[in-house]
């Protein structure tokens, strides 16, 4: 009886356990976790998710504006001006901020994500407060454009927004 127990113990220890361990093809739990892209984040963080979102939102603002460069520019400029106005409304000083910014919109114009990175000559800003500002802004703003699919735009922003929207006159 004692010999049978020893044989079963050896069998389990040296055959069954290694067989189970090496045949288990499932990924460890931490590799199965899917990291979602935050609503607002710094460019350079979440690089893989950022690249995936850039592919998912591959329609560009210019394409959503039917290749009308003036329309795309004025809509972008209008959004930056609305950001500045919102900052004034909530008493947040955004003046002096210079950044690269990528905005990801849903087809209905709601902002899904904002990625940004302060330029070297930007005013020194607390990124946590700036991130909170963008979170608040995107909850109160809808871009004045609807498209057939999600779209995005990568550009530069400087506050205060000095360019003013010109009225386009119809010469006809």
TORTI-222113 format. One record per residue (C-alpha): z, y, x. Coordinates in steps of 0.2 Angstrom, whole numbers, padded with zeros to 4 digits, always signed. Each point is the difference from the previous one (the first is absolute). Last residue first. Layout:
ZYX/...
//
This chain:
-0283+0429-0110/+0011+0007+0015/+0016-0010-0006/+0014+0008+0009/+0012-0011+0010/+0017+0008+0000/+0008-0001+0017/+0016-0010+0002/+0012+0009+0012/+0002-0006+0018/+0017+0004+0007/+0010-0015-0005/+0017+0004+0006/+0001-0014+0006/-0012-0009+0010/-0008-0017-0006/-0013-0011+0009/-0009-0014-0008/-0001-0018-0006/-0006-0002-0017/+0002-0015-0012/-0007-0008-0016/+0004-0013-0013/-0014-0004-0012/-0011+0007-0013/+0006+0018+0004/+0011+0013-0008/+0002+0016+0008/+0013+0014-0002/+0013-0008+0011/+0016-0004-0010/+0016+0008+0005/+0019-0001-0004/+0004-0017+0007/-0011+0003+0015/+0010+0016+0004/+0017-0009+0000/-0006-0013+0012/-0008+0013+0011/+0016+0010+0001/+0010-0016+0003/-0012-0003+0015/+0002+0017+0006/+0019-0001-0001/+0000-0017+0010/-0013+0008+0012/+0012+0014+0005/-0012+0014+0005/-0004+0008+0017/-0014+0012-0004/-0016-0008+0004/-0008+0002+0017/+0000-0019+0004/-0007-0005-0017/+0011-0008-0013/-0006-0017-0006/-0003-0004-0018/-0003-0014-0012/+0001+0003-0018/-0001-0014-0013/-0004-0003-0018/-0004+0017-0006/-0006+0001-0018/-0018+0005-0002/-0005-0013-0013/-0009-0011+0012/+0016-0001+0010/+0001+0011+0015/+0004-0003+0018/+0003+0016+0011/-0001+0000+0019/+0007+0014+0009/-0001+0008+0017/+0013+0013+0002/+0004+0018+0003/+0017+0007-0008/+0003+0018+0003/+0004+0004-0018/+0008-0016-0008/+0016+0009-0005/+0007-0009-0015/+0006+0011-0014/-0004-0011-0014/-0013+0011-0007/-0006+0006+0017/-0003-0018+0005/-0010-0003-0016/-0011+0015+0004/-0003-0006+0017/-0005-0017-0007/-0010+0008-0013/-0010+0009+0014/-0003-0016+0009/-0006-0008-0016/-0012+0015-0003/-0006-0002+0018/-0005-0018-0003/-0008+0004-0017/-0009+0014+0008/-0006-0010+0015/-0006-0015-0012/-0009+0013-0011/-0008+0008+0015/-0006-0016+0007/-0008-0007-0015/-0004-0018+0005/+0004-0006-0018/+0018+0007+0000/+0007-0018+0001/-0012-0002+0016/+0008+0015+0008/+0017-0006-0004/-0003-0016+0009/-0002-0017-0009/+0009-0012+0012/+0016-0001-0009/+0003-0018+0003/-0007+0001+0018/+0012+0015+0004/+0014-0010-0009/-0003-0015+0012/+0000+0012+0015/+0016+0008-0006/+0008-0017-0003/-0004-0005+0018/+0006+0016+0007/+0016+0001-0009/+0006+0015+0010/-0013+0009+0010/-0004+0013-0013/+0017+0004-0007/+0005-0005-0017/-0001+0004-0018/-0001-0012-0015/+0005-0015+0011/-0013-0013+0004/+0006-0017-0006/+0006-0013+0012/-0004-0017-0005/+0013-0013+0005/-0007-0017+0004/+0002+0002+0019/+0019+0003-0002/+0002-0016-0010/-0008-0011+0013/-0017-0006-0003/-0003-0016-0008/-0008-0014+0010/+0015-0012+0000/-0007-0015+0009/+0009+0004+0016/+0017+0001-0007/-0002-0014-0012/-0006-0012+0013/+0013+0006+0012/+0014-0004-0013/-0008-0017-0006/-0003-0008+0017/+0014+0004+0013/+0015+0004-0011/-0004-0010-0016/-0006-0016+0010/+0015+0002+0012/+0012+0001-0014/-0008-0014-0009/+0001-0011+0015/+0018+0005+0003/+0004-0005-0018/-0009-0016+0002/+0010-0004+0016/+0017+0003-0009/-0005-0012-0014/
//
